[in-house]
């Protein structure tokens, strides 16, 4: 099947945090969990926790991912880890009964930063990190306002506990790779050793809006032309600094955005990622240097960094366990570093953490064409199930399919 065919057959997914679609999805998950006999809890940020209570309820083994999406996102990013985790818990419940340690599925409220200028707010709240509730979306709605309206609906559901549960003893996230490496290597499983660091900036250039026909070219203060010059310079510098440094301008806002008016104001985002913090800092320094070299010195400039996530190294013991289980299950695998950020990066600061990847066809993600073959989805869930069983059913032998 071609990527074009996949894109044409699936609409984009839009579950931006606290929107009606997001509320419906978290509601459905709560109801499924309760139908399966799991205890449902919702915290102040709308993260959903479904617990299969163990003989020792004080020790928790957790899995999960995030419910939100980017705008017009794919079917599997985030949701696969939530539904795959749900499948793993219910399989173990049916096959092995009550675990020795409590098993917890977590559906984090937000990870993508698609609606508000903050990422990983769900896992940050769970791990007791502050999140600014005064941040606003494109309509001017504050995060706190949207949050209250949405979370109130979840807490109104029957038999839902309202709490921020204690942190788990471990956390494992099942996820699509969102890149081409596993497919190209013909591997079923990626065992993630860590995450690249990432930073996101918004750069704003203020010039002068003026008539497109009557303003001489030499007398223009065109913010868009300056932005184009700067973006091209930064892309060149990124390539020369490190071949592994990724550089993306993903959003461009032009004002007044009218065909017959010279753009007076332009804002654009810069996302850059690398496994070495020194490389990230060096590139950020270069951004500031180049921005002040824009040819039109009359333009005013503002640079705002709103994401800074350091590189992450995951737990070596969990990695070794998952490698052993993948081999035992007969799954082909390779170890790799993730080029994307994940809730696991936040969780790794407070508990031993692991990630399991499955292949993404053609490496496509954050788009309607995102696709993973059913057999690969199944393989990832089998490995997650075995990993959770090894951690939570300490008196039982791991079942091999």
Number of C-alpha atoms within 10 A of each C-alpha: 6 10 15 10 10 14 16 11 11 15 15 19 20 19 23 25 31 24 16 12 15 21 22 16 14 23 17 12 21 26 16 15 21 17 10 16 15 22 18 23 22 26 21 19 25 28 25 30 27 26 23 25 20 20 13 12 14 12 19 25 22 26 30 29 29 28 30 30 27 20 17 15 21 24 22 23 26 27 22 22 30 25 20 25 27 24 17 23 28 18 14 21 17 10 10 13 13 17 24 20 22 22 30 26 30 26 30 30 30 31 25 24 17 18 23 21 16 19 22 21 25 26 26 19 19 20 18 11 11 10 17 12 13 13 16 18 14 9 7 10 13 16 22 16 14 16 18 14 13 19 21 13 13 23 18 10 12 11 12 18 18 16 13 19 13 11 17 19 17 21 27 25 28 28 28 27 27 25 19 15 18 25 18 13 12 13 16 22 26 26 22 21 19 24 25 22 23 23 18 22 19 18 21 23 22 21 23 16 17 16 13 15 10 7 13 9 10 6 7 19 23 23 26 23 17 20 21 11 14 20 20 10 15 20 14 12 16 21 13 10 14 12 9 14 20 15 20 15 16 9 11 15 13 17 16 14 14 10 8 11 17 25 25 21 23 23 20 18 20 19 17 20 27 24 21 16 16 10 18 23 12 11 21 17 11 16 21 14 11 16 22 15 11 18 12 15 11 11 19 13 17 12 16 11 14 13 16 14 17 19 21 21 18 22 19 13 12 20 20 13 16 22 22 13 20 24 13 12 16 13 18 16 20 17 16 16 17 24 21 15 22 21 23 26 25 22 23 20 13 15 17 19 27 29 26 24 26 28 29 25 24 19 19 19 20 18 19 23 25 24 25 21 11 8 10 19 24 14 19 26 23 22 24 27 24 24 22 26 25 18 23 23 22 13 11 13 10 16 14 12 7
